[in-house]
């Protein structure tokens, strides 16, 4: 199975990023999007956008774009 495409669904990093920034609990985002657990989501976000879910939630990532690694 490819990391970032949990259970055959390819939501990409955009959907988790948006949900996390709206204040949704990270564990709930991971579960709702079909990731195995919160650490699976964290590894995928780090791989694709270079930031942790906590940094995205707290706004400390410096991420300017919701779609691209900046």
C-alpha positions in Angstrom: 0.0 0.0 0.0 1.3 3.4 -0.9 1.7 5.9 2.0 -0.7 8.8 1.4 -3.3 6.7 -0.3 -4.9 4.9 2.6 -6.9 1.8 1.8 -6.9 2.6 -1.9 -8.3 6.2 -1.5 -6.1 9.0 -2.7 -7.2 12.1 -0.8 -3.7 13.6 -1.1 -2.5 16.1 1.5 -5.0 18.8 0.7 -8.1 17.4 2.4 -6.3 16.6 5.8 -4.7 20.0 5.7 -8.0 21.9 5.3 -9.7 19.8 8.0 -6.8 20.3 10.5 -6.7 24.0 9.9 -10.5 24.3 10.7 -9.8 22.9 14.1 -10.9 19.3 13.7 -9.1 16.9 16.1 -6.1 15.3 14.3 -7.1 11.8 15.4 -10.6 12.3 14.0 -9.2 13.6 10.7 -7.0 10.5 10.4 -9.9 8.2 11.2 -12.4 10.0 8.9 -10.0 9.9 5.9 -9.2 6.2 6.4 -5.6 6.4 7.7 -4.6 3.6 9.9 -3.8 5.9 12.8 -2.7 9.4 13.7 1.0 8.6 13.1 0.2 7.3 9.6 -1.4 10.7 8.8 1.6 12.5 10.4 4.1 10.6 8.2 2.0 11.3 5.1 1.8 15.0 5.8 5.5 15.2 6.6 6.3 13.3 3.4 4.1 15.4 1.1 4.2 18.9 2.6 7.1 18.8 5.1 5.1 19.9 8.1 3.5 18.1 11.0 -0.3 18.1 11.7 0.3 20.0 14.9 2.2 22.8 13.1 -0.6 23.1 10.6 -3.2 23.3 13.3 -1.3 25.8 15.4 -0.3 27.9 12.3 3.4 27.6 13.1 4.3 25.8 9.9 4.6 29.0 7.8 2.7 27.1 5.1 1.2 29.7 2.8 -0.5 27.5 0.4 -3.0 24.7 1.1 -2.1 22.9 -2.1 1.6 23.1 -2.5 4.8 22.7 -0.5 6.1 26.3 0.0 
